[in-house]
């Protein structure tokens, strides 16, 4: 009989990373479009727009940490 735990662990780690990546991409798209609109009105908002666009990338780092914990605790 095949061991089903390994594919389930891999699927759980994949799900942790992909959901956070999609959430970060959606947030960046929304924030970037708003930041570009704000920069079109006022040029001084470039730095704030850049920082706010980069912040959602931390969500993916959290997903990667969760995936590493899933694989590490299962091993």
C-alpha positions as CSV (number, residue, x, y, z in Angstrom):
1,X,0.0,0.0,0.0
2,X,1.3,3.4,-0.9
3,X,2.2,6.0,1.8
4,X,-0.2,8.9,1.4
5,X,1.4,11.2,4.0
6,X,4.2,12.5,1.7
7,X,1.9,13.9,-1.0
8,X,-0.4,15.4,1.6
9,X,2.5,17.1,3.3
10,X,3.8,18.4,-0.1
11,X,0.3,19.6,-1.0
12,X,-0.1,21.4,2.3
13,X,3.3,23.2,1.9
14,X,2.3,24.1,-1.7
15,X,-1.0,25.5,-0.6
16,X,0.7,27.6,2.1
17,X,2.9,29.2,-0.5
18,X,0.5,29.6,-3.4
19,X,-2.3,31.2,-1.4
20,X,0.1,33.7,0.1
21,X,1.6,34.4,-3.3
22,X,-1.8,35.0,-4.9
23,X,-2.9,37.2,-1.9
24,X,0.3,39.3,-2.2
25,X,-0.1,39.6,-6.0
26,X,-3.6,40.8,-5.6
27,X,-2.6,43.3,-2.9
28,X,0.3,44.6,-4.9
29,X,-1.9,45.1,-8.0
30,X,-4.4,47.1,-6.0
31,X,-1.9,49.2,-4.1
32,X,0.2,49.8,-7.2
33,X,-2.7,51.1,-9.2
34,X,-3.7,53.4,-6.4
35,X,-0.1,54.6,-6.0
36,X,0.3,55.3,-9.7
37,X,-2.9,57.4,-9.6
38,X,-1.7,59.3,-6.5
39,X,1.7,59.9,-8.2
40,X,-0.1,61.3,-11.3
41,X,-1.7,63.9,-9.0
42,X,1.4,64.6,-6.8
43,X,5.0,63.7,-7.7
44,X,6.2,63.8,-4.1
45,X,4.3,60.5,-3.3
46,X,6.8,58.3,-5.2
47,X,8.6,57.1,-2.1
48,X,5.4,56.3,-0.2
49,X,4.0,54.5,-3.2
50,X,7.1,52.4,-3.6
51,X,7.2,51.4,0.1
52,X,3.5,50.5,0.1
53,X,3.9,48.4,-3.0
54,X,6.7,46.4,-1.5
55,X,5.0,45.7,1.9
56,X,2.7,42.8,0.7
57,X,5.8,40.8,-0.2
58,X,6.2,40.0,3.5
59,X,3.0,37.9,3.2
60,X,4.9,35.5,0.9
61,X,7.7,35.2,3.4
62,X,5.2,34.2,6.1
63,X,3.8,31.5,3.7
64,X,7.3,30.2,3.1
65,X,8.0,30.0,6.8
66,X,4.7,28.1,7.3
67,X,5.7,25.7,4.5
68,X,9.1,25.1,6.0
69,X,7.5,24.4,9.3
70,X,5.0,22.0,7.8
71,X,7.8,20.0,6.0
72,X,10.1,20.2,9.0
73,X,7.5,19.0,11.6
74,X,6.4,16.1,9.3
75,X,9.9,14.9,8.6
